[in-house]
Amino acid sequence: MNYWFKKALSRSDATKTILEVPRDAANLPQKNKEVMLVQDQTGERWKFTVAIKKDKRKRLQGQWGRFTKAHGLMEGVVVTFYFNPTRNLYSVEFERQLLSGWRITSSEGSYEKKLSQEDFTGTLDIPLTATYSLDENNQPIMVVWDQTDKHWEFQTTIGGGDGSKRMLEREKWLEFVNHNQLEVGETLKLRYFPTRSSYSAECEGPNRIPTLQLYH
């Protein structure tokens, strides 16, 4: 299998229907509008279309937008493409690392991150792709059940200047930290339950005794 190219997705790559291909990419089809069959790391296959601009720069279109949405890819995620000439098949792998240190742990919308000191001094940045509900005022909230079976509703806001971050309200997050006795270096895991439109939260660390997650 031959290496093709690696790229950290730009905001445009992750949010639009086009991937800008680096100039040094090898093994790329040379015909405009040629369709490539690309297999991802789950075994699913996608059809990407090569678009060649006047300056010879290349883009991938076709199902690229559907691919990024299906896997919850965001700005900063690293994608690597390969080409297998014997099978005439391309493959793509991505490192499930998101902004603010989050990792995608399933295609259903579950995430985890190792908590840093910054997470305890202010608010918590959460993935833009995380699922939210709306409260009675039509404002976005994140509903979470913790390991003590306590129910939390976090107000969320968009920030980061360019809208690249979604943040939990500071006071409620710090209350959550104290209630669950979270520590720097522990891993916070959020698992989404679509039937409940909410998450369960679990924290793992060297000094923490595993508990059975209760969920109703």
N, CA and C of each residue as an Amber inpcrd file, in Angstrom:
protein
   648
   0.8460000  -1.1900000   0.0000000   0.0000000   0.0000000   0.0000000
   0.8830000   1.2420000   0.0000000   0.6070000   2.1750000  -0.8790000
   1.4200000   3.3730000  -1.0220000   0.8160000   4.5520000  -0.2650000
   1.6940000   5.2910000   0.3980000   1.2720000   6.4990000   1.1030000
   0.8490000   7.5560000   0.0930000  -0.2230000   8.2670000   0.3980000
  -0.6970000   9.3160000  -0.4950000  -0.4210000  10.6810000   0.1220000
  -1.1360000  11.0300000   1.1860000  -0.8390000  12.2810000   1.8790000
  -1.4820000  12.2800000   3.2570000  -0.9840000  13.1670000   4.1040000
  -1.5240000  13.3700000   5.4470000  -1.8210000  14.8490000   5.6090000
  -2.9270000  15.1440000   6.2910000  -3.2890000  16.5440000   6.4760000
  -4.1060000  16.7320000   7.7470000  -3.7970000  17.7980000   8.4950000
  -4.6480000  18.2180000   9.6070000  -5.7590000  19.0710000   9.0140000
  -6.9920000  18.6800000   9.2180000  -8.1090000  19.3580000   8.5750000
  -8.2180000  20.8190000   9.0070000  -8.4180000  21.6740000   8.0230000
  -8.7130000  23.0730000   8.3110000 -10.1910000  23.1770000   8.6730000
 -10.5950000  24.3390000   9.1380000 -12.0090000  24.5110000   9.4640000
 -12.8700000  24.3350000   8.2170000 -12.3780000  24.8290000   7.0790000
 -13.1130000  24.6970000   5.8270000 -13.2280000  23.2330000   5.4060000
 -12.1200000  22.4770000   5.5340000 -12.1400000  21.0510000   5.1840000
 -13.1960000  20.3030000   5.9870000 -13.3150000  20.6660000   7.2740000
 -14.1770000  19.9190000   8.1870000 -15.6400000  20.3200000   8.1100000
 -15.9190000  21.5320000   7.6530000 -17.2990000  22.0220000   7.6960000
 -17.9480000  22.1530000   6.3250000 -17.1540000  22.0990000   5.2590000
 -17.7190000  22.2280000   3.9220000 -17.6490000  20.8880000   3.1930000
 -18.0050000  20.8840000   1.9410000 -18.0860000  19.6300000   1.1800000
 -16.8450000  19.3900000   0.3330000 -15.7670000  20.1110000   0.6310000
 -14.5480000  20.0370000  -0.1810000 -13.3280000  19.8570000   0.7150000
 -12.4250000  18.9650000   0.3120000 -11.1280000  18.8180000   0.9740000
 -10.0510000  19.3400000   0.0420000  -9.3010000  20.3340000   0.4940000
  -8.1790000  20.8520000  -0.2800000  -7.0020000  19.8920000  -0.1330000
  -6.5190000  19.3530000  -1.2500000  -5.4440000  18.3670000  -1.2330000
  -4.0900000  19.0830000  -1.2520000  -3.1420000  18.6870000  -0.3980000
  -1.8100000  19.3060000  -0.4160000  -1.1430000  19.1540000  -1.7820000
  -0.3060000  20.1200000  -2.1390000   0.3520000  20.0980000  -3.4500000
   1.2870000  18.9040000  -3.6140000   1.8580000  18.4170000  -2.5100000
   2.8270000  17.3280000  -2.6160000   2.1790000  15.9440000  -2.5560000
   0.8570000  15.8780000  -2.6500000   0.1750000  14.5860000  -2.6020000
   0.5720000  13.7240000  -3.7970000   0.8640000  12.4590000  -3.5280000
   1.2610000  11.5250000  -4.5860000   0.1180000  10.5590000  -4.8840000
   0.2370000   9.8580000  -6.0220000  -0.7070000   8.7980000  -6.4020000
  -2.1430000   9.2970000  -6.5530000  -2.2940000  10.5600000  -6.9320000
  -3.6330000  11.1190000  -7.1020000  -4.0700000  11.0100000  -8.5610000
  -5.3220000  10.6400000  -8.8200000  -5.8190000  10.6100000 -10.2000000
  -5.5960000  11.9520000 -10.8900000  -5.2530000  11.9080000 -12.1600000
  -4.9070000  13.1220000 -12.8950000  -6.0610000  13.6770000 -13.7190000
  -7.1620000  12.9520000 -13.7900000  -8.2890000  13.4010000 -14.5990000
  -9.2940000  14.1700000 -13.7440000  -9.7470000  15.2880000 -14.2720000
 -10.7530000  16.0780000 -13.5790000 -12.0730000  15.3070000 -13.5140000
 -12.7300000  15.3750000 -12.3740000 -14.0190000  14.7310000 -12.1180000
 -13.9320000  13.2040000 -12.0860000 -12.7220000  12.6820000 -11.9490000
 -12.5770000  11.2340000 -11.8040000 -13.0600000  10.8180000 -10.4120000
 -13.7820000   9.7150000 -10.3430000 -14.3340000   9.2300000  -9.0800000
 -13.3790000   8.2260000  -8.4460000 -13.0760000   8.4350000  -7.1760000
 -12.2050000   7.5440000  -6.4160000 -13.0380000   6.7530000  -5.4160000
 -12.7640000   5.4730000  -5.3030000 -13.4010000   4.6440000  -4.2860000
 -12.4680000   4.6010000  -3.0780000 -12.9510000   5.0830000  -1.9400000
 -12.1130000   5.2170000  -0.7430000 -12.7420000   4.4460000   0.4110000
 -11.9530000   3.6010000   1.0480000 -12.4330000   2.8060000   2.1800000
 -11.9130000   3.3960000   3.4840000 -12.8200000   3.6100000   4.4510000
 -12.3700000   4.1620000   5.7270000 -11.9960000   3.0410000   6.6920000
 -11.5800000   3.4050000   7.9050000 -11.0540000   2.4130000   8.8330000
 -12.1290000   1.5420000   9.4640000 -13.4020000   1.8400000   9.1770000
 -14.4840000   0.9670000   9.6300000 -14.8820000  -0.0310000   8.5480000
 -14.2910000   0.1110000   7.3430000 -14.6160000  -0.7760000   6.2390000
 -15.6410000  -0.2070000   5.2760000 -16.2520000   0.9290000   5.6350000
 -17.2410000   1.5450000   4.7480000 -16.5330000   2.2300000   3.5870000
 -17.1650000   2.1980000   2.4130000 -16.5650000   2.7940000   1.2170000
 -17.3180000   4.0550000   0.7940000 -16.5330000   5.0200000   0.2990000
 -17.0630000   6.3230000  -0.0870000 -16.5770000   6.6700000  -1.4870000
 -17.3760000   7.4640000  -2.1940000 -16.9960000   7.9210000  -3.5260000
 -16.6380000   9.4040000  -3.4670000 -15.3440000   9.6920000  -3.6470000
 -14.8680000  11.0680000  -3.6830000 -14.5470000  11.4320000  -5.1300000
 -14.8760000  12.6340000  -5.5150000 -14.6180000  13.1140000  -6.8690000
 -13.4450000  14.0790000  -6.8650000 -12.5050000  13.8780000  -7.7890000
 -11.3480000  14.7590000  -7.9040000 -11.7160000  15.9770000  -8.7430000
 -11.4720000  17.1580000  -8.2040000 -11.6960000  18.3980000  -8.9470000
 -10.3540000  19.1050000  -9.0920000  -9.9600000  19.4000000 -10.3240000
  -8.6770000  20.0490000 -10.5900000  -8.9330000  21.4980000 -10.9950000
  -8.3660000  22.4350000 -10.2350000  -8.5710000  23.8560000 -10.5070000
  -7.5940000  24.3460000 -11.5750000  -7.7820000  25.5840000 -12.0020000
  -6.9460000  26.1430000 -13.0600000  -5.4780000  26.2100000 -12.6660000
  -5.2120000  26.3960000 -11.3700000  -3.8230000  26.4650000 -10.9120000
  -3.2510000  25.0850000 -10.6120000  -3.9710000  24.0310000 -11.0490000
  -3.5690000  22.6300000 -10.8890000  -3.7570000  22.1010000  -9.4680000
  -4.2500000  22.9500000  -8.5570000  -4.5510000  22.4550000  -7.2190000
  -5.7260000  21.4890000  -7.3000000  -5.7150000  20.4910000  -6.4340000
  -6.7490000  19.4570000  -6.4710000  -7.6090000  19.4940000  -5.2090000
  -8.8460000  19.1030000  -5.3870000  -9.7980000  19.0080000  -4.2870000
 -10.4950000  17.6590000  -4.3450000 -10.9820000  17.2200000  -3.2030000
 -11.8600000  16.0560000  -3.1610000 -13.2630000  16.5410000  -2.8310000
 -14.2220000  16.1090000  -3.6480000 -15.6080000  16.5100000  -3.4440000
 -16.4700000  15.2540000  -3.3260000 -17.5870000  15.2130000  -4.0080000
 -18.4470000  14.0330000  -3.9430000 -19.0020000  13.8240000  -2.5470000
 -18.6840000  12.6840000  -1.9360000 -19.2280000  12.3350000  -0.6260000
 -18.3480000  12.8120000   0.5370000 -17.4170000  13.7250000   0.2750000
 -16.5300000  14.1820000   1.3440000 -17.3200000  14.8020000   2.5060000
 -18.2920000  15.6480000   2.2080000 -19.0800000  16.2740000   3.2670000
 -19.8300000  15.2520000   4.1060000 -20.3940000  14.2450000   3.4700000
 -21.0920000  13.1830000   4.2020000 -20.1220000  12.3880000   5.0600000
 -18.9080000  12.1840000   4.5450000 -17.8850000  11.4410000   5.2780000
 -17.5050000  12.1650000   6.5690000 -17.2630000  13.4770000   6.4990000
 -16.8680000  14.2190000   7.7030000 -17.9890000  14.2400000   8.7340000
 -19.2320000  14.3650000   8.2810000 -20.3590000  14.3810000   9.2130000
 -20.5730000  13.0110000   9.8470000 -20.4170000  11.9540000   9.0560000
 -20.6330000  10.5970000   9.5640000 -19.6660000  10.2570000  10.6890000
 -18.4450000  10.7900000  10.6080000 -17.4300000  10.4740000  11.6090000
 -17.2000000  11.6100000  12.6020000 -17.9740000  12.6890000  12.4700000
 -17.8280000  13.7940000  13.4110000 -16.4690000  14.4590000  13.3540000
 -15.8650000  14.5230000  12.1620000 -14.5290000  15.1020000  12.0410000
 -14.5850000  16.6170000  12.1840000 -13.5690000  17.1550000  12.8390000
 -13.5090000  18.5840000  13.1070000 -12.1510000  19.1380000  12.7150000
 -12.0540000  20.4470000  12.7750000 -10.7810000  21.1150000  12.5310000
  -9.7060000  20.5330000  13.4470000  -8.5420000  20.2420000  12.8740000
  -7.4420000  19.7090000  13.6640000  -7.3030000  18.2040000  13.6030000
  -8.3640000  17.4930000  13.2000000  -8.2670000  16.0410000  13.0610000
  -7.3240000  15.7160000  11.9020000  -6.4170000  14.7650000  12.1010000
  -5.4410000  14.4030000  11.0730000  -5.9680000  13.2230000  10.2590000
  -6.0370000  13.4070000   8.9340000  -6.4530000  12.3260000   8.0410000
  -5.2540000  11.8970000   7.1980000  -5.1480000  10.5980000   6.9590000
  -4.0670000  10.0480000   6.1430000  -4.6650000   9.1690000   5.0580000
  -4.2540000   9.4120000   3.8190000  -4.7480000   8.6450000   2.6790000
  -3.6560000   7.7180000   2.1540000  -4.0750000   6.5250000   1.7160000
  -3.1770000   5.5470000   1.1120000  -3.8020000   5.0560000  -0.1940000
  -2.9590000   4.4560000  -1.0480000  -3.4500000   3.8930000  -2.3080000
  -2.8980000   2.4910000  -2.4860000  -3.7900000   1.5430000  -2.7800000
  -3.4060000   0.1630000  -3.0460000  -3.5510000  -0.0890000  -4.5440000
  -2.4360000  -0.0560000  -5.3010000  -2.5340000  -0.1840000  -6.7650000
  -3.0290000  -1.5500000  -7.2270000  -2.7720000  -2.6000000  -6.4520000
  -3.2090000  -3.9350000  -6.8800000  -4.7280000  -4.0730000  -6.8050000
  -5.3500000  -3.3250000  -5.9130000  -6.8080000  -3.3650000  -5.7720000
  -7.4710000  -2.1250000  -6.3610000  -6.6300000  -1.1770000  -6.8100000
  -7.1350000   0.1040000  -7.3130000  -8.0940000   0.7250000  -6.2950000
  -7.6600000   0.7080000  -5.0450000  -8.5050000   1.1670000  -3.9490000
  -7.7280000   2.1180000  -3.0520000  -8.3580000   3.2280000  -2.7320000
  -7.7830000   4.1680000  -1.7750000  -8.3380000   3.8620000  -0.3830000
  -7.5890000   4.2280000   0.6190000  -8.0710000   4.0790000   1.9900000
  -7.7450000   5.3460000   2.7630000  -8.5380000   5.6110000   3.7870000
  -8.3300000   6.8000000   4.6090000  -8.4200000   6.4100000   6.0770000
  -7.5130000   6.9410000   6.8540000  -7.5260000   6.7540000   8.2980000
  -7.5130000   8.1240000   8.9430000  -8.1140000   8.2300000  10.1010000
  -8.0870000   9.5070000  10.8030000  -7.8330000   9.2780000  12.2760000
  -7.0700000  10.1880000  12.8360000  -6.7770000  10.1520000  14.2590000
  -7.9160000  10.8640000  14.9620000  -8.5870000  10.1640000  15.8410000
  -9.8060000  10.6930000  16.4480000  -9.5000000  11.6970000  17.5630000
  -8.6510000  12.6470000  17.2510000  -8.2920000  13.6710000  18.2280000
  -8.9330000  14.9850000  17.8110000  -9.7310000  15.5670000  18.6850000
 -10.4260000  16.7970000  18.3780000  -9.7630000  17.9690000  19.0800000
 -10.2900000  19.1610000  18.8250000  -9.8050000  20.3330000  19.5340000
 -10.0720000  20.1790000  21.0280000  -9.2920000  20.8710000  21.8330000
  -9.4370000  20.8790000  23.2940000  -9.1430000  19.5250000  23.9230000
  -8.4750000  18.6300000  23.1840000  -8.0340000  17.3720000  23.7740000
  -9.0370000  16.2400000  23.7620000 -10.2030000  16.4340000  23.1660000
 -11.2130000  15.3720000  23.1280000 -10.8890000  14.3440000  22.0540000
 -11.2630000  13.0930000  22.3010000 -11.1730000  12.0200000  21.3210000
 -12.5670000  11.4730000  21.0680000 -12.8330000  11.1270000  19.8020000
 -14.0800000  10.4420000  19.4670000 -13.8860000   8.9680000  19.7740000
 -14.7840000   8.3820000  20.5380000 -14.6410000   6.9660000  20.8830000
 -15.6840000   6.0840000  20.2230000 -16.6510000   6.6810000  19.5300000
 -17.6100000   5.8970000  18.7540000 -18.2940000   6.8140000  17.7650000
 -18.8270000   6.2160000  16.6910000 -19.5250000   7.0050000  15.6810000
 -20.8770000   7.4880000  16.1820000 -21.3350000   6.9790000  17.3420000
 -22.6270000   7.3820000  17.8900000 -22.5340000   8.6720000  18.6970000
 -21.3390000   9.2370000  18.8230000 -21.2180000  10.5070000  19.5200000
 -20.7400000  10.3980000  20.9470000 -19.8100000   9.4970000  21.2210000
 -19.2200000   9.3900000  22.5450000 -17.8080000   9.9640000  22.4970000
 -17.4030000  10.5930000  23.6020000 -16.1320000  11.3080000  23.6280000
 -15.4070000  11.0520000  24.9440000 -14.0970000  11.3110000  24.9240000
 -13.3350000  11.2540000  26.1590000 -12.1640000  12.2210000  26.0710000
 -11.6880000  12.6780000  27.2260000 -10.5020000  13.5250000  27.2550000
  -9.8190000  13.3950000  28.6050000  -8.5100000  13.6030000  28.5940000
  -7.7300000  13.6450000  29.8190000  -7.7910000  15.0650000  30.3490000
  -8.2850000  15.2240000  31.5600000  -8.5080000  16.5520000  32.1180000
  -7.1880000  17.2510000  32.4450000  -7.0990000  18.5120000  32.0470000
  -5.9010000  19.3110000  32.2940000  -6.1820000  20.3410000  33.3860000
  -5.1380000  21.0210000  33.8270000  -5.2990000  22.0470000  34.8510000
  -6.2260000  23.1540000  34.3650000  -6.1590000  23.4740000  33.0720000
  -7.0050000  24.5310000  32.5160000  -8.4900000  24.2070000  32.6540000
  -8.8280000  22.9190000  32.6260000 -10.2280000  22.5200000  32.7410000
 -10.8000000  22.8060000  34.1260000  -9.9300000  23.0340000  35.1090000
 -10.3760000  23.2550000  36.4800000 -10.3220000  24.7240000  36.8880000
  -9.8240000  25.5750000  36.0050000  -9.6990000  26.9910000  36.3460000
 -10.7320000  27.8570000  35.6290000 -11.4960000  27.2650000  34.7580000
 -12.5030000  28.0310000  34.0350000 -13.6270000  27.1320000  33.5930000
 -14.0510000  27.3230000  32.3670000 -15.1110000  26.4880000  31.8310000
 -14.5070000  25.2940000  31.1100000 -15.3540000  24.4120000  30.5940000
 -14.8910000  23.2410000  29.8580000 -15.3060000  23.3800000  28.4050000
 -14.3250000  23.3150000  27.5020000 -14.6260000  23.3060000  26.0700000
 -15.0430000  21.8980000  25.6760000 -16.1170000  21.7820000  24.9200000
 -16.6170000  20.4790000  24.5090000 -16.7280000  20.4260000  22.9890000
 -16.7680000  19.2250000  22.3990000 -16.7910000  19.1120000  20.9380000
 -18.0060000  19.8010000  20.3130000 -17.7700000  20.4960000  19.2090000
 -18.8760000  21.1240000  18.4890000 -19.8470000  20.0850000  17.9510000
 -19.3520000  18.8600000  17.7470000 -20.2010000  17.8110000  17.1890000
 -21.0330000  17.0910000  18.2400000 -20.8410000  17.4180000  19.5130000
 -21.6380000  16.7790000  20.5610000 -23.1100000  17.1410000  20.3830000
 -23.9930000  16.2630000  20.8360000 -25.4320000  16.4480000  20.6590000
 -26.0180000  17.2430000  21.8230000 -26.9180000  18.1550000  21.5080000
 -27.4960000  19.0260000  22.5240000 -29.0150000  18.9940000  22.4610000
 -29.6140000  19.4140000  23.5690000 -31.0630000  19.5700000  23.6400000
 -31.3710000  21.0590000  23.7460000 -32.6560000  21.3970000  23.7440000
 -33.0800000  22.7830000  23.9120000 -33.9350000  22.8870000  25.1670000
 -33.6880000  23.9330000  25.9660000 -34.4940000  24.1170000  27.1700000
 -35.7810000  24.8530000  26.8260000 -36.5480000  25.2340000  27.8580000
 -37.8410000  25.8730000  27.6200000 -37.7120000  27.2340000  26.9500000
 -36.5040000  27.8160000  27.0140000 -36.2560000  29.0980000  26.3530000
 -35.5910000  28.9300000  24.9920000 -35.5930000  27.6880000  24.5120000
 -35.0110000  27.3590000  23.2150000 -33.5030000  27.6010000  23.1690000
 -32.8490000  27.4630000  24.3320000 -31.4080000  27.6200000  24.4260000
 -30.7470000  26.2420000  24.4850000 -29.5640000  26.0870000  23.8600000
 -28.9060000  24.7730000  23.8370000 -28.3850000  24.3630000  25.2100000
 -28.6880000  23.1470000  25.5990000 -28.1880000  22.6000000  26.8570000
 -27.6350000  21.2000000  26.6060000 -26.7110000  20.7980000  27.4540000
 -26.1550000  19.4500000  27.4100000 -26.6230000  18.7270000  28.6700000
 -27.3640000  17.6510000  28.4840000 -27.9240000  16.8990000  29.6060000
 -26.9960000  15.7330000  29.9340000 -26.6010000  15.6290000  31.2080000
 -25.6200000  14.6280000  31.6330000 -26.0760000  13.9630000  32.9290000
 -25.8960000  12.6390000  32.9960000 -26.0830000  11.8820000  34.2350000
 -24.7110000  11.4240000  34.6940000 -24.3480000  11.7290000  35.9520000
 -23.0230000  11.3380000  36.4160000 -23.0540000   9.9720000  37.0980000
 -21.9130000   9.5530000  37.6510000 -21.8000000   8.2170000  38.2350000
 -22.5480000   8.0680000  39.5540000 -22.9790000   9.1810000  40.1310000
 -23.7890000   9.1080000  41.3460000 -25.2730000   9.1470000  41.0050000
 -25.5720000   9.0940000  39.7030000 -26.9420000   9.1220000  39.1900000
 -27.5860000  10.4980000  39.3550000 -26.7530000  11.5320000  39.4580000
 -27.2800000  12.8880000  39.5310000 -27.4350000  13.4560000  38.1310000
 -28.5250000  14.1770000  37.9310000 -28.8720000  14.7520000  36.6350000
 -28.3720000  16.1900000  36.5570000 -27.6900000  16.5200000  35.4370000
 -27.1460000  17.8610000  35.2360000 -27.6310000  18.4140000  33.9000000
 -27.9310000  19.7070000  33.8820000 -28.2560000  20.3940000  32.6360000
 -27.3200000  21.5900000  32.5030000 -26.3990000  21.5000000  31.5390000
 -25.4050000  22.5510000  31.3320000 -25.8360000  23.4810000  30.2020000
 -25.9140000  24.7720000  30.4800000 -26.0740000  25.7390000  29.4090000
 -24.7850000  25.7570000  28.5930000 -24.8960000  25.8860000  27.2820000
 -23.7090000  25.9070000  26.4290000 -23.6880000  27.1780000  25.5930000
 -22.4840000  27.6520000  25.3110000 -22.3170000  28.8470000  24.4830000
 -21.2110000  28.6000000  23.4670000 -21.3090000  29.2890000  22.3330000
 -20.2790000  29.2250000  21.3040000 -19.2640000  30.3200000  21.5750000
 -17.9660000  29.9790000  21.4790000 -16.9250000  30.9660000  21.7310000
 -15.7080000  30.7040000  20.8810000 -14.5630000  31.1930000  21.3540000
 -13.3210000  31.0050000  20.6210000 -13.0590000  32.0720000  19.5880000
 -13.8640000  33.1450000  19.5810000 -13.6390000  34.2170000  18.6200000
 -14.1780000  33.8890000  17.2450000 -13.7530000  32.7560000  16.6910000
 -14.1980000  32.3580000  15.3530000 -15.2940000  31.3070000  15.4170000
 -15.8540000  31.1000000  16.6110000 -16.9250000  30.1220000  16.7540000
 -16.4490000  28.6910000  16.7310000 -15.1730000  28.4700000  17.0520000
 -14.5930000  27.1320000  16.9660000 -14.7550000  26.3270000  18.2470000
 -15.3620000  26.9220000  19.2810000 -15.5060000  26.2210000  20.5500000
 -16.9450000  26.2960000  21.0490000 -17.3570000  25.2450000  21.7540000
 -18.6030000  25.2830000  22.5110000 -18.2270000  25.0360000  23.9650000
 -18.7610000  25.8540000  24.8580000 -18.3250000  25.8090000  26.2490000
 -19.4950000  25.5770000  27.1910000 -19.2330000  24.8230000  28.2620000
 -20.2180000  24.6440000  29.3140000 -20.1800000  25.8530000  30.2440000
 -21.3290000  26.1650000  30.8480000 -21.3530000  27.2770000  31.7980000
 -20.4000000  26.9850000  32.9580000 -19.6340000  27.9900000  33.3470000
 -18.5370000  27.8110000  34.2910000 -19.0070000  27.3500000  35.6700000
 -20.0160000  28.0230000  36.2440000 -20.4390000  27.7100000  37.6110000
 -20.9350000  26.2770000  37.7300000 -21.7600000  25.8520000  36.7680000
 -22.3110000  24.4940000  36.8320000 -21.2110000  23.4550000  36.6080000
 -20.2550000  23.7480000  35.7110000 -19.1520000  22.8180000  35.4700000
 -18.3070000  22.6420000  36.7290000 -17.9610000  23.7370000  37.4060000
 -17.1490000  23.6300000  38.6170000 -17.9160000  22.9250000  39.7370000
 -19.2310000  23.0940000  39.7630000 -20.0540000  22.3500000  40.7230000
 -19.9860000  20.8540000  40.4180000 -20.0300000  20.5150000  39.1310000
 -19.9110000  19.1200000  38.6940000 -18.5500000  18.5480000  39.1030000
 -17.4920000  19.3450000  38.9140000 -16.1350000  18.9270000  39.2880000
 -16.0610000  18.5980000  40.7730000 -16.5910000  19.4890000  41.6080000
 -16.5320000  19.2870000  43.0570000 -17.3930000  18.1060000  43.5010000
 -18.5730000  17.9910000  42.9160000 -19.4750000  16.9050000  43.3010000
 -18.8690000  15.5420000  42.9880000 -18.1910000  15.4460000  41.8410000
 -17.6190000  14.1680000  41.4150000 -16.1460000  14.0210000  41.7830000
 -15.6020000  15.0280000  42.4860000 -14.2200000  14.9970000  42.9620000
 -13.2390000  14.6790000  41.8200000 -13.4110000  15.4000000  40.7150000
 -12.5360000  15.1920000  39.5660000 -11.1450000  15.7470000  39.8480000
 -10.1310000  15.1290000  39.2370000  -8.7510000  15.5410000  39.4370000
  -8.0380000  15.6860000  38.0960000  -7.0150000  16.5370000  38.0910000
  -6.1830000  16.6980000  36.9020000  -5.5540000  15.3540000  36.5380000
  -5.5880000  15.0120000  35.2590000  -5.0000000  13.7570000  34.7970000
  -5.9930000  12.6250000  34.6610000  -7.1820000  12.7740000  35.2570000
  -8.2040000  11.7420000  35.0960000  -8.8520000  11.8770000  33.7160000
  -9.4580000  10.8010000  33.2570000 -10.1130000  10.7940000  31.9500000
 -11.6180000  10.8820000  32.1230000 -12.2050000  11.9060000  31.5210000
 -13.6530000  12.0870000  31.5470000 -14.2420000  11.4680000  30.2850000
 -15.1970000  10.5610000  30.4640000 -15.8260000   9.8790000  29.3340000
 -17.3030000  10.2520000  29.2690000 -17.7360000  10.6810000  28.1010000
 -19.1370000  11.0200000  27.8660000 -19.7100000  10.0480000  26.8450000
 -20.7360000   9.3270000  27.2400000 -21.3780000   8.3600000  26.3530000
 -22.8000000   8.8230000  26.0580000 -23.1250000   8.9190000  24.7750000
 -24.4260000   9.4610000  24.3820000 -25.4800000   8.3680000  24.2600000
 -26.6770000   8.6630000  24.8000000 -27.8330000   7.7700000  24.7040000
 -28.9100000   8.4770000  23.8820000 -29.0350000   8.1400000  22.5920000
 -29.9860000   8.8560000  21.7290000 -31.4370000   8.7320000  22.1710000
 -31.8080000   7.6210000  22.8020000 -33.1980000   7.4660000  23.2260000
 -33.5460000   8.4140000  24.3630000 -32.5250000   8.9010000  25.0710000
 -32.7330000   9.8200000  26.1830000 -32.2780000  11.2430000  25.8580000
 -31.6290000  11.4020000  24.7080000 -31.0760000  12.7050000  24.3200000
 -30.1750000  13.2680000  25.4130000 -29.3760000  12.3930000  26.0060000
 -28.4980000  12.8280000  27.0860000 -27.2640000  11.9350000  27.1440000
 -26.3070000  12.3650000  27.9680000 -25.0390000  11.6570000  28.1190000
 -24.9160000  11.0560000  29.5130000 -24.1500000   9.9760000  29.6030000
 -23.6910000   9.5170000  30.9050000 -22.2310000   9.9310000  31.0170000
 -21.8150000  10.3050000  32.2150000 -20.4420000  10.7490000  32.4460000
 -19.7510000   9.7850000  33.3950000 -18.5590000   9.3950000  33.0200000
 -17.7590000   8.4960000  33.8440000 -16.3360000   9.0210000  33.8850000
 -15.7020000   8.9290000  35.0240000 -14.3330000   9.4090000  35.1520000
 -13.4320000   8.2670000  35.6020000 -12.2910000   8.1410000  34.9390000
 -11.3370000   7.0900000  35.2680000  -9.9980000   7.7080000  35.6470000
  -9.3760000   7.1540000  36.6770000  -8.0720000   7.6300000  37.1130000
  -7.4130000   6.6100000  38.0100000  -6.1050000   6.7400000  38.2380000
  -5.3690000   5.7570000  39.0390000  -5.8470000   5.6630000  40.4810000
  -6.4290000   6.7350000  41.0070000  -6.8770000   6.7300000  42.4010000
  -8.3830000   6.5680000  42.5410000  -9.0420000   6.2640000  41.4260000
 -10.5040000   6.1840000  41.4420000 -10.9530000   4.7340000  41.3350000
 -11.8500000   4.3360000  42.2160000 -12.3960000   2.9810000  42.1870000
 -13.5050000   2.9300000  41.1430000 -13.4200000   2.0050000  40.1630000
 -14.4700000   1.9140000  39.1410000 -15.8330000   1.6740000  39.7800000
 -16.8350000   2.3610000  39.2580000 -18.1930000   2.1880000  39.7630000
 -19.1090000   1.7960000  38.6290000 -20.1880000   1.1180000  38.9730000
 -21.1810000   0.7370000  37.9730000 -21.9940000   1.9600000  37.6010000
 -22.0400000   2.2760000  36.2970000 -22.7870000   3.4430000  35.8420000
 -24.2850000   3.1520000  35.8990000 -24.9740000   3.9150000  36.7240000
 -26.4220000   3.7900000  36.7950000 -27.0330000   4.7260000  35.7780000
 -28.0080000   4.2510000  35.0390000 -28.6410000   5.1130000  34.0410000
 -30.0950000   4.7240000  33.8930000 -30.9520000   5.7190000  34.0090000
 -32.3920000   5.4630000  33.9290000 -32.9570000   6.1450000  32.7010000
